[in-house]
Amino acid sequence: MRPAAAVTYDAVLLAGGRAQRLGGRDKPGMSVGGRTLVERVAAAVPDAARLIVVGPDRPLPGAIFTREDPPGAGPVPALRAGLSMAVSPWLALLAADLPYLSREHVGGLLEAASGRAGAVLLDDGGREQWLAGVWRREILRAALSAYGGRSLHGLLSPLRPAGLVTQGSPWFDCDTMDDLRQARRGAEMNVLAEWTARVCEELGLDPAEVERDLVLDLTKDVAHGVARPAAPLTAYLLGLAVGRGTAPADAAARLSALAGEWERSRPAQDGEAG
């Protein structure tokens, strides 16, 4: 895959809109994995010559801000506003609510667009994602100047972009609170996987031998049935037992059962009785 830095491009992030299915909340400013959505998308285009954000000003180092006229008029006017500030031969057109988009995905789009007007991500149903693509700036400018409609599909589909299927659901956007919750769970699991790999490297362990889900399920049972501080201690004790030859699944099952018995047998605390 060609690195994104091999092609000179600007990035236009559409960060306006009304987010009606989120009750009018500031969707690009909502947090996933410790960063706002717009920050996560900006991190996927670190090689962009210009980072152009169409939406309200917000703390985003290095970004140029502009607005469609009138604000909230839709993606075509927003693209028009962003494109007017672009100078590079290529342009990445991205929604500001793509929590799984990465630099590698953008690089893949630039590679797929070679010899074409552009390239867009395809979702798991094979549908083009018009707010996750890259375009030749002059071709896009010419198409926009001749277009009087309001639909990105109507504007971009005639340009016949390449479609890119890739791993990691980078096309997934956060239109609803359920989407946002799913993205947050995914971000937590990504952080957990990265941390597990770093710890295994530090301690000389094989990540393939880590029973992650087993330990997480056990600590959840103990935190709920006994006490939250008991969860990491129990995980440590499980490790000691496994180190002495006990099968991990057997030990975890016994400890989960023990936590359940503990919860059922302990006296009700103040405020727990119905």
Secondary structure, DSSP 8 states (H G I E B T S, - for coil): ---GGGS-EEEEEE--S--GGGTT--GGGSEETTEEHHHHHHHT-TT-S-EEEESS--S-TTEEEE--SSTTS-HHHHHHHHHTT--SSEEEEEES--TT--HHHHHHHHHHTTTSSEEEEE-TTS-EEEEEEEEEHHHHHHHHHT---S-HHHHHGGG--EEE--SS-TT----SHHHHHHHHHHHHHHHHHHHHHHHHHHHT--GGG--HHHHHHHHHHHHHHT-TTHHHHHHHHHHHHHHTT--HHHHHHHHHHHHHHHHHHS---TTT--
